[in-house]
Each structure stands twice: as C-alpha cells, then as structure tokens.
C-alpha cells in the first residue's frame, strides 16, 4: 500500500536577531528529515526559504519569535496612477 505524501508549503522562515544559530540549523534539519528541502539561506537576516511539509512547520519549528510566511511573488508595476 502506498503512503500518502504530506502536503508541502513554500515558506520563508525568519528568526529574531540574537537567536542562536543552533536553533536555526535544527529547524533546517527537522525540515529535511521530514522530506522537505531548504531552497535558500539568507545572510541579510537570520532565516531561510524552504519547501516543507505543513505539519513540520506547525509542530517542529513554530517556536516563540519565529515568523513563517508563505513564499510569494510580488511585483512593483502599477497602473500609472
């Protein structure tokens, strides 16, 4: 019998300044261990982009001060008004 695949979310995960690097690294490991992948690690702020199972985001890395946002494309083109 085939096992169902967990729904994946593309997200940006950011941590407050001063968060220990080991916390961020453990979150990345938890995502990879759950079948997700880290798509980018940021240097301008403490965080990363990932494709991750929704459950690991809700349980494993959702700690105090962490921001988890859906990864989206934004445009700056207006209608000229």
Contact map, one row per residue, 1 for C-alpha under 8 A:
111000000000000000000000000000000000000000000000000000000000000000000000000000000
111100000000000000000000000000000000000000000000000000000000000000000000000000000
111110000000000000000000000000000000000000000000000000000000000000000000000000000
011111000000000000000000000000000000000000000000000000000000000000000000000000000
001111100000000000000000000000000000000000000000000000000000000000000000000000000
000111110000000000000000000000000000000000000000000011100000000000000000000000000
000011111000000000000000000000000000000000000000000011000000000000000000000000000
000001111100000000000000000000000001000000000000001111000000000000000000000000000
000000111110000000000000000000000000000000000000011111000000000000000100000000000
000000011111000000000000000000000000000000000000111100000000000000000110000000000
000000001111100000000000000000000000000000000000111100000000000000011110000000000
000000000111110000000000000000000000000000000011110000000000000000111110000000000
000000000011111000000000000000000000000000000011110000000000000001111000000000000
000000000001111100000000000000000000000000001111000000000000000001110000000000000
000000000000111110100001000000000000000000001110000000000000000011100000000000000
000000000000011111100000000000000000000000000100000000000000000011000000000000000
000000000000001111100000000000000000000000001100000000000000000000000000000000000
000000000000000111110000000000000000000000000000000000000000000000000000000000000
000000000000001111111011000000000000000000000100000000000000000000000000000000000
000000000000000001111111000000000000000000000000000000000000000000000000000000000
000000000000000000111111100000000000000000000000000000000000000000000000000000000
000000000000000000011111110000000000000000000000000000000000000000000000000000000
000000000000000000111111111000000000000000000000000000000000000000000000000000000
000000000000001000111111111100000000000000000110000000000000000000000000000000000
000000000000000000001111111110000000000000000000000000000000000000000000000000000
000000000000000000000111111111000000000000000000000000000000000000000000000000000
000000000000000000000011111111100000000000000000000000000001100000000000000000000
000000000000000000000001111111110000010000000000000000000000000000000000000000000
000000000000000000000000111111111000000000000000000000000000000000000000000000000
000000000000000000000000011111111100000000000000000000010001100000000000000000000
000000000000000000000000001111111111110000000000000110011000000000000000000000000
000000000000000000000000000111111111110000000000000100000000000000000000000000000
000000000000000000000000000011111111000000000000000000000000000000000000000000000
000000000000000000000000000001111111000000000000000110010000000000000000000000000
000000000000000000000000000000111111100000000000000110000000000000000000000000000
000000010000000000000000000000111111110000000000011110000000000000000000000000000
000000000000000000000000000000110011111000000000011100000000000000000000000000000
000000000000000000000000000100110001111110000001111000000000000000000000000000000
000000000000000000000000000000000000111110000001111000000000000000000000000000000
000000000000000000000000000000000000011111000001110000000000000000000000000000000
000000000000000000000000000000000000011111100011100000000000000000000000000000000
000000000000000000000000000000000000000111111111100000000000000000000000000000000
000000000000000000000000000000000000000011111110000000000000000000000000000000000
000000000000000000000000000000000000000001111100000000000000000000000000000000000
000000000000011010000000000000000000000001111110000000000000000000000000000000000
000000000000011110100001000000000000000001111111000000000000000000000000000000000
000000000001111000000001000000000000000011101111100000000000000000000000000000000
000000000001110000000000000000000000011111000111110000000000000000000000000000000
000000000111100000000000000000000000011111000011111000000000000000000010000000000
000000001111100000000000000000000001111100000001111100000000000000000000000000000
000000011110000000000000000000000001111000000000111110000000000000000000000000000
000000011110000000000000000000110111100000000000011111011000000000000000000000000
000001111000000000000000000000100111000000000000001111111000000000000000000000000
000001111000000000000000000000000000000000000000000111111100000000000000000000000
000001000000000000000000000000000000000000000000000011111111000000000000000000000
000000000000000000000000000001100100000000000000000111111111100000000000000000000
000000000000000000000000000000100000000000000000000111111111110000010000000000000
000000000000000000000000000000000000000000000000000001111111110000000000000000000
000000000000000000000000000000000000000000000000000000111111110000000000000000000
000000000000000000000000001001000000000000000000000000111111111000000000000000000
000000000000000000000000001001000000000000000000000000011111111001000000000000000
000000000000000000000000000000000000000000000000000000001111111101010000000000000
000000000000000000000000000000000000000000000000000000000001111111000000000000000
000000000000000000000000000000000000000000000000000000000000011111000000000000000
000000000000001100000000000000000000000000000000000000000000001111100000000000000
000000000000111100000000000000000000000000000000000000000000111111110000000000000
000000000001111000000000000000000000000000000000000000000000000011111000000000000
000000000011110000000000000000000000000000000000000000001000010001111100000000000
000000000011100000000000000000000000000000000000000000000000000000111110000000000
000000001111000000000000000000000000000000000000000000000000000000011111000000000
000000000111000000000000000000000000000000000000100000000000000000001111100000000
000000000000000000000000000000000000000000000000000000000000000000000111110000000
000000000000000000000000000000000000000000000000000000000000000000000011111000000
000000000000000000000000000000000000000000000000000000000000000000000001111100000
000000000000000000000000000000000000000000000000000000000000000000000000111110000
000000000000000000000000000000000000000000000000000000000000000000000000011111000
000000000000000000000000000000000000000000000000000000000000000000000000001111100
000000000000000000000000000000000000000000000000000000000000000000000000000111111
000000000000000000000000000000000000000000000000000000000000000000000000000011111
000000000000000000000000000000000000000000000000000000000000000000000000000001111
000000000000000000000000000000000000000000000000000000000000000000000000000001111
